[in-house]
Amino acid sequence: RAHDITLDEIGAHLTKGALKDKSGGWLSRVLGYLGAAFIFGGLALFITMIWDDLNSPARVIITYGPGIVAFILGIMVLKDERYEKASTPLFLKSAVLLPTGMFVFLHEYADGDDAQLAAMIVFGILSLQFLLPFFKLQRTSLLFFAFLFWNSSVGILMERAEVPGELIGIGLGVSIMAVAWTIDRTQYRAIAPFYYFLGSVGLLWSVFDAVEGIPVIDILYLPLTIFLMLVSTRMHSRTLLLVSTFALLGFLGYYTDEYFADVTGWPIALMLMGFMLIGVSAYAVKLGRQIGKKPL
């Protein structure tokens, strides 16, 4: 009474504590997830078997319906702390089913066959659908899917504008890493490693495609990987360090094979490459320790 604690709050706390104290709780969760996967897989298989017998409204309802229901349930369970952990798998399910249902709707009712435009519209709408509730609910999973759909829509828009593929990868890679760095400094940092990985892989892969096989120019890939290794210490990201290190090792292998494979000094080049790999690995370990010592 003194602290205005309601019976519902006491009950929720006791229930949550009891669930934590149950032995074998992890086994029940695993079996629950496994059972849900079997149900979902069986439903998908059943839909596939009867798909040709369904009319257009039924096809839309059976694909889009479960997705929107899962999305609404994911929001509803956040009102009770006993079930708020269920919101993430519900949002994950909706993120898979909603685009499927929307593509089915466009296929059944929209004229034309512009798949690129359809994908851009679908992903753009979904990015807003997940982003707007995020401002109210502040759930990391909502931000994760909103940013994922947003980048998908922007990438398709750039491709539709006939931007070269290498520039698309470079532009999206840099922007994704910049946003991931901003996210990493907030309470939603759990999703930052994934976007560090996505952005750095896109950037390094695109740059390599652009410079591969061009003498003198391709060596510029080396300082880029080293620069990203140094940036990883500033961002405190072991993910970025791992990607840039593997990119550097792969480039050293490419460069020695491209320019030294047919010369008599090839064995010497292999030994030099071995020493370089050892040096790179030692430097990567040193940077990883520096990242671990710095507070987030």
C-alpha positions as CSV (number, residue, x, y, z in Angstrom):
1,R,0.0,0.0,0.0
2,A,2.8,2.4,0.9
3,H,4.4,2.0,-2.5
4,D,1.3,1.5,-4.6
5,I,2.2,-2.1,-5.6
6,T,-0.7,-3.9,-7.2
7,L,-1.6,-7.5,-6.9
8,D,-1.0,-8.0,-10.6
9,E,2.6,-6.7,-10.3
10,I,3.3,-9.0,-7.4
11,G,1.8,-12.0,-9.3
12,A,3.8,-11.2,-12.4
13,H,7.0,-11.0,-10.4
14,L,6.4,-14.3,-8.5
15,T,5.5,-16.0,-11.8
16,K,8.6,-14.8,-13.5
17,G,10.8,-15.9,-10.5
18,A,9.1,-19.3,-10.5
19,L,9.9,-19.8,-14.1
20,K,13.5,-19.0,-13.6
21,D,13.8,-21.5,-10.7
22,K,12.3,-24.4,-12.6
23,S,14.9,-27.0,-13.4
24,G,14.9,-28.1,-17.0
25,G,13.4,-24.8,-18.1
26,W,15.9,-24.6,-21.0
27,L,14.7,-28.0,-22.2
28,S,11.1,-26.9,-22.3
29,R,12.1,-23.8,-24.3
30,V,14.0,-25.9,-26.8
31,L,11.1,-28.3,-27.2
32,G,8.7,-25.4,-27.5
33,Y,10.8,-23.8,-30.2
34,L,11.2,-27.1,-32.0
35,G,7.4,-27.8,-31.8
36,A,6.7,-24.3,-33.2
37,A,9.1,-25.0,-36.0
38,F,7.4,-28.3,-36.9
39,I,4.0,-26.6,-36.8
40,F,5.2,-23.7,-39.0
41,G,6.9,-26.1,-41.4
42,G,3.8,-28.4,-41.6
43,L,1.6,-25.4,-42.3
44,A,3.9,-24.1,-45.0
45,L,4.0,-27.6,-46.6
46,F,0.2,-27.9,-46.5
47,I,-0.3,-24.4,-48.1
48,T,2.1,-25.5,-50.9
49,M,0.1,-28.7,-51.5
50,I,-3.3,-26.9,-51.8
51,W,-2.0,-23.6,-53.3
52,D,-3.4,-24.3,-56.8
53,D,-6.9,-25.0,-55.3
54,L,-7.1,-21.6,-53.6
55,N,-8.5,-18.5,-55.1
56,S,-6.8,-15.1,-54.9
57,P,-8.4,-13.8,-51.7
58,A,-7.6,-17.1,-49.9
59,R,-4.0,-17.0,-51.1
60,V,-3.6,-13.5,-49.7
61,I,-5.3,-14.2,-46.4
62,I,-3.3,-17.4,-45.8
63,T,0.0,-15.7,-46.3
64,Y,-0.5,-12.1,-45.2
65,G,-3.0,-12.9,-42.4
66,P,-0.6,-14.9,-40.1
67,G,2.1,-12.2,-40.6
68,I,-0.1,-9.3,-39.5
69,V,-1.5,-11.4,-36.6
70,A,2.0,-12.2,-35.4
71,F,3.0,-8.5,-35.7
72,I,0.0,-7.5,-33.6
73,L,0.6,-10.2,-31.0
74,G,4.2,-9.1,-30.8
75,I,3.0,-5.6,-29.8
76,M,0.3,-7.0,-27.4
77,V,2.7,-9.2,-25.4
78,L,4.9,-6.2,-24.6
79,K,2.2,-5.1,-22.2
80,D,2.9,-8.0,-19.9
81,E,6.5,-8.5,-18.7
82,R,5.8,-12.3,-18.3
83,Y,5.5,-12.7,-22.1
84,E,7.5,-9.8,-23.4
85,K,10.3,-12.2,-24.5
86,A,7.9,-13.7,-27.0
87,S,7.8,-10.5,-28.9
88,T,11.1,-11.1,-30.7
89,P,10.1,-14.5,-32.3
90,L,6.7,-13.0,-33.2
91,F,8.3,-10.0,-34.9
92,L,10.7,-12.5,-36.7
93,K,7.7,-14.5,-37.9
94,S,5.9,-11.4,-39.1
95,A,9.1,-10.2,-40.9
96,V,9.1,-13.4,-42.9
97,L,5.4,-13.7,-43.6
98,L,4.4,-10.0,-44.2
99,P,6.6,-9.6,-47.4
100,T,5.5,-13.0,-48.6
101,G,1.8,-12.0,-48.2
102,M,2.4,-8.6,-49.8
103,F,4.2,-10.1,-52.8
104,V,1.3,-12.6,-53.2
105,F,-1.2,-9.7,-53.1
106,L,0.7,-7.8,-55.8
107,H,1.0,-10.9,-57.9
108,E,-2.7,-11.7,-57.7
109,Y,-4.2,-8.2,-58.1
110,A,-1.6,-5.8,-59.6
111,D,-1.1,-5.4,-63.3
112,G,2.4,-5.6,-64.9
113,D,5.4,-7.7,-64.1
114,D,7.8,-5.1,-62.7
115,A,9.2,-7.2,-59.8
116,Q,11.9,-4.6,-59.0
117,L,9.3,-1.9,-58.4
118,A,7.1,-4.3,-56.4
119,A,10.1,-5.2,-54.1
120,M,11.0,-1.6,-53.6
121,I,7.4,-0.7,-52.5
122,V,7.0,-3.8,-50.3
123,F,10.3,-3.3,-48.4
124,G,9.7,0.5,-48.1
125,I,6.3,-0.1,-46.6
126,L,7.6,-2.7,-44.2
127,S,10.5,-0.5,-43.1
128,L,7.9,2.1,-42.0
129,Q,5.6,-0.5,-40.5
130,F,8.4,-1.7,-38.2
131,L,10.0,1.8,-37.6
132,L,6.9,3.7,-36.4
133,P,6.1,1.3,-33.5
134,F,9.8,1.4,-32.6
135,F,9.5,5.0,-31.6
136,K,6.7,4.1,-29.2
137,L,7.8,0.7,-27.9
138,Q,11.7,1.1,-28.1
139,R,12.2,-2.6,-29.0
140,T,15.5,-3.6,-30.5
141,S,14.0,-6.2,-32.8
142,L,11.7,-3.6,-34.4
143,L,14.7,-1.4,-35.1
144,F,16.6,-4.4,-36.6
145,F,13.9,-5.3,-39.1
146,A,13.1,-1.7,-39.9
147,F,16.7,-1.0,-40.8
148,L,17.0,-4.3,-42.8
149,F,13.9,-3.5,-44.9
150,W,15.1,0.1,-45.4
151,N,18.4,-0.9,-46.8
152,S,16.8,-3.5,-49.1
153,S,14.4,-0.8,-50.5
154,V,17.2,1.7,-50.9
155,G,19.4,-0.8,-52.6
156,I,16.7,-1.7,-55.1
157,L,16.0,2.0,-55.7
158,M,19.7,2.6,-56.5
159,E,19.7,-0.4,-58.9
160,R,16.6,0.9,-60.5
161,A,18.3,4.2,-61.1
162,E,21.0,2.3,-62.9
163,V,23.7,3.0,-60.4
164,P,26.7,0.6,-61.0
165,G,26.7,-2.4,-58.7
166,E,30.1,-1.6,-57.2
167,L,28.9,1.9,-56.2
168,I,25.7,0.4,-54.7
169,G,27.8,-1.9,-52.5
170,I,30.2,0.9,-51.5
171,G,27.5,3.4,-50.7
172,L,25.3,1.0,-48.8
173,G,28.3,-0.5,-47.0
174,V,29.6,2.8,-45.7
175,S,26.1,4.0,-44.7
176,I,25.3,0.8,-42.9
177,M,28.5,0.9,-40.9
178,A,27.9,4.5,-40.0
179,V,24.4,3.8,-38.8
180,A,25.7,0.7,-37.0
181,W,28.3,2.9,-35.2
182,T,25.5,5.2,-34.0
183,I,23.4,2.2,-32.9
184,D,26.4,0.8,-31.1
185,R,26.5,3.8,-28.8
186,T,22.9,3.3,-27.7
187,Q,21.0,0.7,-25.7
188,Y,20.2,-1.1,-28.9
189,R,23.8,-2.1,-29.5
190,A,23.0,-5.8,-29.6
191,I,22.2,-5.5,-33.4
192,A,25.3,-3.5,-34.2
193,P,27.6,-6.5,-34.9
194,F,25.3,-7.9,-37.5
195,Y,25.2,-4.5,-39.4
196,Y,29.0,-4.1,-39.0
197,F,29.4,-7.4,-40.7
198,L,26.8,-6.7,-43.4
199,G,28.2,-3.2,-44.1
200,S,31.9,-4.2,-44.1
201,V,31.4,-7.3,-46.3
202,G,29.4,-5.2,-48.8
203,L,32.0,-2.5,-48.9
204,L,35.1,-4.7,-49.2
205,W,33.5,-7.1,-51.7
206,S,32.4,-4.2,-53.9
207,V,35.7,-2.4,-53.8
208,F,37.5,-5.7,-54.7
209,D,35.2,-6.2,-57.6
210,A,36.0,-2.7,-58.8
211,V,39.8,-3.0,-58.6
212,E,40.3,-6.7,-59.3
213,G,42.7,-7.3,-62.2
214,I,43.7,-3.7,-62.6
215,P,47.5,-3.3,-62.2
216,V,48.7,-0.7,-59.8
217,I,45.1,0.2,-58.8
218,D,44.3,-3.1,-57.1
219,I,47.1,-2.5,-54.6
220,L,44.9,0.3,-53.1
221,Y,42.8,-2.5,-51.6
222,L,45.6,-3.2,-49.2
223,P,45.5,0.2,-47.3
224,L,41.7,0.1,-47.3
225,T,41.7,-3.2,-45.3
226,I,44.4,-1.9,-43.0
227,F,42.3,1.3,-42.5
228,L,39.3,-0.7,-41.6
229,M,41.3,-2.7,-39.1
230,L,42.3,0.6,-37.4
231,V,38.7,1.9,-37.6
232,S,37.5,-1.3,-35.8
233,T,39.5,-0.1,-32.7
234,R,37.7,3.2,-32.9
235,M,34.3,1.5,-33.2
236,H,35.2,-1.1,-30.6
237,S,34.0,-3.8,-33.1
238,R,35.6,-7.2,-33.2
239,T,33.2,-8.1,-36.0
240,L,34.7,-5.4,-38.2
241,L,38.2,-6.4,-37.2
242,L,37.5,-10.0,-38.2
243,V,36.0,-9.1,-41.6
244,S,38.8,-6.7,-42.4
245,T,41.5,-9.2,-41.3
246,F,40.1,-11.9,-43.5
247,A,39.8,-9.5,-46.4
248,L,43.5,-8.5,-46.0
249,L,44.5,-12.2,-45.9
250,G,42.5,-12.9,-49.0
251,F,43.9,-10.0,-50.8
252,L,47.5,-11.1,-50.1
253,G,46.7,-14.5,-51.5
254,Y,45.1,-12.9,-54.6
255,Y,48.0,-10.5,-55.2
256,T,50.8,-13.1,-54.9
257,D,48.9,-15.5,-57.2
258,E,48.1,-12.7,-59.7
259,Y,51.7,-11.3,-60.0
260,F,54.1,-13.8,-58.7
261,A,52.8,-17.2,-59.6
262,D,54.8,-17.5,-62.9
263,V,58.1,-16.1,-61.7
264,T,61.0,-18.1,-60.5
265,G,60.8,-16.4,-57.1
266,W,57.3,-17.9,-56.4
267,P,58.6,-20.1,-53.5
268,I,60.2,-17.0,-52.0
269,A,57.0,-15.1,-52.5
270,L,55.1,-17.9,-50.7
271,M,57.5,-17.7,-47.8
272,L,57.1,-13.9,-47.7
273,M,53.4,-14.2,-47.8
274,G,53.6,-16.7,-44.8
275,F,55.6,-14.1,-42.8
276,M,53.1,-11.4,-43.8
277,L,50.2,-13.6,-42.7
278,I,51.9,-14.3,-39.3
279,G,52.4,-10.5,-38.9
280,V,48.8,-9.7,-39.8
281,S,47.5,-12.3,-37.4
282,A,49.7,-11.0,-34.6
283,Y,48.6,-7.4,-35.3
284,A,44.9,-8.5,-35.4
285,V,45.3,-10.2,-32.0
286,K,46.9,-7.0,-30.6
287,L,44.0,-4.8,-31.9
288,G,41.5,-7.3,-30.5
289,R,43.1,-6.9,-27.1
290,Q,42.9,-3.1,-27.4
291,I,39.2,-3.3,-28.3
292,G,38.6,-5.5,-25.2
293,K,40.3,-3.0,-22.9
294,K,38.4,0.0,-24.1
295,P,35.0,0.6,-22.4
296,L,31.9,0.5,-24.6
